[in-house]
């Protein structure tokens, strides 16, 4: 059996719920062979309300990891937390120099629970070095507003406007993750393929156990693309996968609860309603 090879270029979450740990779990559940190039190590201090520390690895270490992974022949890849402009440039240039076409850019700008961009200069660097490589990009509402320069979208129409601006920056397909943050009855994401807009809806789950949901979604899209799905089908299945993971999220400790990556294949998934808007 020859598995498709998937790569995450992302940060390590020492708690295991997000970052490359979430990516590798999602890759495995989608029957792909996952590899990782570590950009940063994110730690959480249990003596200080789980406050985050971000420890960036040396650039030469990142470059060596990328050389290793790309030498194996990667079928699809995703990016996650890239903490500095130099890390973003190094990653973007390595992707551009590779022959990988199935590239998912998850423009991570903050740690879960934080509300400030890790480094304001990274937004411009993402626009310059990452978005032109993106077959798909998967910003949340805050990240979409930063990339589009519009401020955080609060309605479907504002999401559509932001998606058009992000597409114009070079991404071929845009998914804006609204989740349960919008004032809607359902958990809503918006998919834009450059011609058509689609709303992807699942029932809202009232839970705080959603750590790693964004990483898991992007990793699922990546694995689906590696396995030959169309972009739209890859996105819809990823929505099912992460919705199931959130539905069955669980408590790690008093600070955080991660999604359950094994939920869909073992417990089933809620139906995704897809509507062109």
SULWO-V774923 format. One record per residue. N is the residue number from 0. RES is the residue in three letters. PSI is psi in radians with two decimals (none if undefined). Layout:
N;RES;PSI, N;RES;PSI
//
This chain:
0;UNK;2.27, 1;UNK;1.94, 2;UNK;2.60, 3;UNK;2.56, 4;UNK;2.15, 5;UNK;2.54, 6;UNK;2.34, 7;UNK;2.29, 8;UNK;1.73, 9;UNK;3.09, 10;UNK;2.71, 11;UNK;2.25, 12;UNK;1.94, 13;UNK;-0.37, 14;UNK;-0.17, 15;UNK;-0.06, 16;UNK;-0.50, 17;UNK;-2.86, 18;UNK;-2.67, 19;UNK;-0.43, 20;UNK;-0.76, 21;UNK;-0.71, 22;UNK;-0.83, 23;UNK;-0.62, 24;UNK;-0.75, 25;UNK;-0.73, 26;UNK;-0.80, 27;UNK;-0.76, 28;UNK;-0.34, 29;UNK;0.28, 30;UNK;0.74, 31;UNK;2.85, 32;UNK;1.90, 33;UNK;2.42, 34;UNK;2.81, 35;UNK;2.43, 36;UNK;2.04, 37;UNK;2.21, 38;UNK;-0.76, 39;UNK;2.86, 40;UNK;2.08, 41;UNK;2.22, 42;UNK;2.83, 43;UNK;2.32, 44;UNK;1.86, 45;UNK;-0.25, 46;UNK;-0.04, 47;UNK;0.93, 48;UNK;0.61, 49;UNK;0.51, 50;UNK;2.55, 51;UNK;2.50, 52;UNK;2.41, 53;UNK;2.06, 54;UNK;1.83, 55;UNK;2.33, 56;UNK;2.72, 57;UNK;2.56, 58;UNK;-0.67, 59;UNK;-0.50, 60;UNK;-0.73, 61;UNK;-0.81, 62;UNK;-0.70, 63;UNK;-0.68, 64;UNK;-0.76, 65;UNK;-0.69, 66;UNK;-0.76, 67;UNK;-0.92, 68;UNK;-0.83, 69;UNK;-0.46, 70;UNK;-0.31, 71;UNK;-0.25, 72;UNK;1.53, 73;UNK;2.32, 74;UNK;-0.59, 75;UNK;2.63, 76;UNK;2.82, 77;UNK;2.75, 78;UNK;2.72, 79;UNK;-2.20, 80;UNK;2.03, 81;UNK;1.83, 82;UNK;-0.31, 83;UNK;2.87, 84;UNK;-0.65, 85;UNK;-0.70, 86;UNK;-0.76, 87;UNK;-0.81, 88;UNK;-0.80, 89;UNK;-0.78, 90;UNK;-0.83, 91;UNK;-0.73, 92;UNK;-0.63, 93;UNK;-0.71, 94;UNK;-0.79, 95;UNK;-0.57, 96;UNK;-0.22, 97;UNK;3.08, 98;UNK;0.33, 99;UNK;2.14, 100;UNK;-0.46, 101;UNK;1.53, 102;UNK;2.19, 103;UNK;2.08, 104;UNK;1.94, 105;UNK;1.80, 106;UNK;1.22, 107;UNK;2.17, 108;UNK;-0.33, 109;UNK;2.73, 110;UNK;2.64, 111;UNK;2.30, 112;UNK;-0.17, 113;UNK;2.83, 114;UNK;0.31, 115;UNK;2.47, 116;UNK;2.35, 117;UNK;-0.75, 118;UNK;1.95, 119;UNK;-0.57, 120;UNK;-0.28, 121;UNK;-0.46, 122;UNK;-0.83, 123;UNK;-0.66, 124;UNK;-0.68, 125;UNK;-0.77, 126;UNK;-0.69, 127;UNK;-0.77, 128;UNK;-0.38, 129;UNK;-0.89, 130;UNK;-0.64, 131;UNK;-0.31, 132;UNK;-0.12, 133;UNK;2.06, 134;UNK;-0.66, 135;UNK;2.43, 136;UNK;2.56, 137;UNK;1.03, 138;UNK;2.62, 139;UNK;-3.07, 140;UNK;-0.80, 141;UNK;-0.82, 142;UNK;-0.66, 143;UNK;-0.73, 144;UNK;-0.66, 145;UNK;-0.80, 146;UNK;-0.72, 147;UNK;-0.29, 148;UNK;0.45, 149;UNK;-0.14, 150;UNK;2.85, 151;UNK;2.14, 152;UNK;2.50, 153;UNK;-0.13, 154;UNK;2.93, 155;UNK;-0.72, 156;UNK;-0.67, 157;UNK;-0.60, 158;UNK;-0.73, 159;UNK;-0.75, 160;UNK;-0.73, 161;UNK;-0.70, 162;UNK;-0.70, 163;UNK;-0.70, 164;UNK;-0.70, 165;UNK;-0.68, 166;UNK;-0.69, 167;UNK;-0.34, 168;UNK;-0.09, 169;UNK;-0.33, 170;UNK;2.36, 171;UNK;-0.59, 172;UNK;2.51, 173;UNK;2.28, 174;UNK;2.05, 175;UNK;2.09, 176;UNK;1.82, 177;UNK;-0.60, 178;UNK;-2.33, 179;UNK;0.23, 180;UNK;-0.40, 181;UNK;2.72, 182;UNK;1.13, 183;UNK;2.90, 184;UNK;-0.41, 185;UNK;2.92, 186;UNK;2.01, 187;UNK;2.27, 188;UNK;2.70, 189;UNK;2.20, 190;UNK;2.26, 191;UNK;2.11, 192;UNK;0.21, 193;UNK;-0.32, 194;UNK;-0.67, 195;UNK;2.57, 196;UNK;2.41, 197;UNK;2.33, 198;UNK;2.29, 199;UNK;2.06, 200;UNK;2.42, 201;UNK;2.84, 202;UNK;2.49, 203;UNK;2.49, 204;UNK;2.09, 205;UNK;1.62, 206;UNK;2.69, 207;UNK;0.03, 208;UNK;1.23, 209;UNK;0.34, 210;UNK;2.26, 211;UNK;0.08, 212;UNK;-0.77, 213;UNK;-0.76, 214;UNK;-0.77, 215;UNK;-0.70, 216;UNK;-0.90, 217;UNK;-0.67, 218;UNK;-0.64, 219;UNK;-0.74, 220;UNK;-0.79, 221;UNK;-0.85, 222;UNK;-0.70, 223;UNK;-0.71, 224;UNK;-0.74, 225;UNK;-0.63, 226;UNK;0.08, 227;UNK;0.09, 228;UNK;2.67, 229;UNK;2.87, 230;UNK;-0.81, 231;UNK;-0.82, 232;UNK;-0.62, 233;UNK;-0.71, 234;UNK;-0.74, 235;UNK;-0.77, 236;UNK;-0.67, 237;UNK;-0.65, 238;UNK;-0.76, 239;UNK;-0.81, 240;UNK;-0.82, 241;UNK;-0.55, 242;UNK;-0.72, 243;UNK;-0.71, 244;UNK;-0.67, 245;UNK;-0.73, 246;UNK;-0.58, 247;UNK;0.44, 248;UNK;2.76, 249;UNK;2.83, 250;UNK;2.05, 251;UNK;-0.83, 252;UNK;-2.90, 253;UNK;-0.14, 254;UNK;-0.54, 255;UNK;2.64, 256;UNK;2.13, 257;UNK;2.83, 258;UNK;2.76, 259;UNK;1.91, 260;UNK;-0.36, 261;UNK;0.16, 262;UNK;-0.91, 263;UNK;-0.90, 264;UNK;-0.38, 265;UNK;-0.55, 266;UNK;-0.08, 267;UNK;2.99, 268;UNK;2.61, 269;UNK;2.64, 270;UNK;2.43, 271;UNK;2.17, 272;UNK;2.19, 273;UNK;2.11, 274;UNK;2.22, 275;UNK;2.35, 276;UNK;none
//
